[in-house]
Amino acid sequence: MAKPKPPQKTAASPSGANSDLRPANTANAADAVRSAQPTLNDKTCRSATSPANNPPRAAAQSARPPRPAATTADHTALLDALATVPRGSLVALSGGCDSLSLLHACHSAGLAPIAAHYNHRWQAAEDDWAEHLSNWCRRRGIPFHSAASVAPRPGNETAARDERYRWLLALAKNIHAPALLTAHHADDQAETLLMRLLRGTGPAGLGGIPPRTERDGVLLLRPWLHIPREQIAAYAKAHRLRFIDDPFNDPRKSLRGKIRARLLPLMGKLAGRDITTHLARLARHCADDNALLEELAATALRECRDRSRPDRLHARRLATLAPALRRRVLAAWLAQDYPGHHISEELLDGILALATSTRPPARLNLPGGGRLCRRQARLLIELSGQ
């Protein structure tokens, strides 16, 4: 089969990206990846309807144009969830089933999405993925941006996620996108909830992933957070989308993978039903409760501050609050007056004990060299060197 002609550029490469990133030209496969016309691996890229042994390159070239929006109840739920998505939003595109389906749905709904793919360069096949996605977007007239890491750290998922989001947020600002969309779904929410429970979390952590938030001045939307993974997979199958199976999503390699492959199925078997939706609903209810408690805590914090010395708190006023508000007031105070430091649940317990104690003045060491002190029924923070 003849190789496809080089794609035409549809979008400019983002400027102002972080110095540790290497931007690639957009929509042009020859610039988006290092190698010229590589062949995709059957194990990493497959069609939702084709056998795994079909030649991936041939399948990619013969991909059909988007079909009209499906009218089944499941597909309608996916499309209805996009009702509040602004036109021209940036879609984070890994190439997996979820993100490719979200991009396809936004495009089919006439939302003029812009695709953004970040190549972590953990393996050589990722260059092939970037070219496949660039070609996929070019055939549909979807603007495509990509960049690649210049200092890949295979296996460090936290660092990789932070690096990817830095680029995505910088790109969203640079092109003035009204929002950044990610394809998180109900199964991701359930897995996150269980991960936090296993690692230890408070009520706020039970709120899971927020459906809407702002990060570095960019509106971050997760329109499919309430949609089960199986509905997204059904959408991909109905539209014959060719998505990438990332071999790094091995259930043996991460806690999330183990929860997905082992814990959730076991819990579902014990309960006699799929519990993913129930866990996602629990997270949503906890997030709603948390939002209310945060508002009450903000008001209580203002009332607990010493009017003559606003950097100090009235310990006795704090002690009169309900326990749930006490913790939140202290956490909010530390976040405002001692920012940039992680305050563990154990340390917060110690601060609460110090704040409500009737013993002589006392102090606790804080991360970063500071100290929290109680003097004359007031709580104050002493910075290092004071």
Number of C-alpha atoms within 10 A of each C-alpha: 6 5 9 9 6 14 15 14 16 17 17 15 21 21 11 12 18 13 8 12 20 15 24 22 20 26 32 23 28 17 17 27 24 15 14 13 16 15 16 22 16 17 13 18 24 26 22 19 13 15 10 14 10 12 16 22 19 14 14 20 15 9 15 13 10 14 11 10 15 15 10 9 10 16 18 13 15 23 20 12 16 17 12 9 18 18 17 21 24 29 26 23 26 22 22 18 25 24 21 25 25 27 26 21 24 24 19 16 17 10 17 18 27 27 28 23 24 25 25 21 16 16 12 10 16 20 22 23 25 26 26 27 26 28 23 20 21 21 15 13 16 21 21 30 30 30 25 23 19 14 12 17 13 13 12 9 11 9 12 19 11 11 18 20 14 15 26 25 21 18 23 22 18 14 17 13 20 17 22 28 26 22 24 22 23 23 22 21 29 25 23 22 21 20 17 14 13 10 7 10 14 10 13 17 17 23 23 24 22 14 18 13 12 11 11 10 11 18 17 21 23 20 23 24 23 21 22 21 19 13 17 23 16 16 26 23 17 15 22 19 25 26 24 24 15 16 10 14 11 12 15 13 11 14 14 19 16 16 20 18 14 13 15 19 16 14 15 13 12 11 10 9 11 15 18 21 16 13 21 28 17 18 25 21 14 17 21 13 14 18 14 10 17 16 12 14 23 15 12 18 22 14 14 21 20 15 12 7 10 12 15 21 26 22 23 16 17 25 17 11 15 9 12 11 20 20 19 22 25 20 19 17 21 18 14 11 12 19 11 11 11 13 15 12 14 9 15 16 12 13 23 18 12 21 28 16 16 10 9 10 15 13 18 14 14 19 13 12 10 16 16 18 20 24 15 9 19 21 26 20 21 16 13 10 6 7
